[in-house]
Amino acid sequence: MADTYFWLLCDDMPHDVVLTDPGVRVMDVVQVVRRLTGLSLWRSKVLASRVPTVLLAGVPEEDAAAAVSALHGAGARAETRERLEPELPGQ
């Protein structure tokens, strides 16, 4: 018998934070990426240079909005995307 999973309407859908353009102040954006992800400076720089890229996956909407706001403040273009397919246990 197959397991069936579903989201209740009251559940907060997970969101992804996508960096679409680092802008002209790349090092400022790299510092924000480093702070958000906890990666090293070098890995944050590599991640910021490969756009579009998902910086944070499956975070609550409030955290995603705060991350996008921090990236916008550093001069980057970023957006939140609602995750349509939830991560199911065992995948």
N, C-alpha and C positions, 0 to 999 in steps of 0.2 A: 504494500500500500504506500502510495506516495505521500510525503509530508506536504501540507499546504500552509503557506505563510501569507499573511495579509496585514496591511497597516490600518489601524483604526484612525478615524478622522481626527481624533483628538491628539494623536501622536504628532510630534514635530518632525516634519520630513527633513532628512539630512540635506545639507547643501555643500557644494564644492566651491572653492575660491579659485578662479582662473585668472592668471596674469596674461593679458593680451598684448601689452606693449610696455616695456620698461621706461620709455620716455628718454629725456636727455640727461637726467640726473641719475645715471645708472648706479653709482655707488651708494646713493641714498636709498634707492630701491633695494639693493643687495643687503644693506643693513636691516631694512624692514623685513625682508624675506628671511634673513638669519634669525631675527627676533621671533618671527611667527613660527618657523619650522624647527628651530633648534639645531639646524645644520651648521657645519663649519663655514667660515667665510668663503673658502674656495668653492665648496659645493653650492652655496647660496648664489655665488656669481655664475656658476655654470647653469644652475636652474633658472636664473633670471634671464640668461641669454637665449634660452630655448623656449621661445614663445610660439604659440600659446601653450601654456603648461598649467597643470593643476597643482597649486601650492598646498592646499588643504582639502582633504576629501572627507565627506561625511560628518561635517561639523554642524552644530545647531545654527539656526538662522541668525541669532544675535551675534555669535562669534564670527560668522562669515561676514556680516555687515561691518563689524568692527575691523576685521582684517582688510576689507576692501577700502574702508575709510582711511586706514593707515597707509595703504599703498597709494591711494589718491593723494594723500598729503605729501608723499615723497615724490610725486610727479609721474606715477605710473598709471596705466589704464588697466583696470581689473574689474571683474564682475562675479556675481554669485550665480550659480546655476543650481536649481533644485534637482536633486538626484532622483531620477525616475525609477530606477531599479534599486531597491534596497539590498544591502549586503546580507545574505541569509547565512545563518549558522551552518558551518560545515562546508562552505564553498572556498 
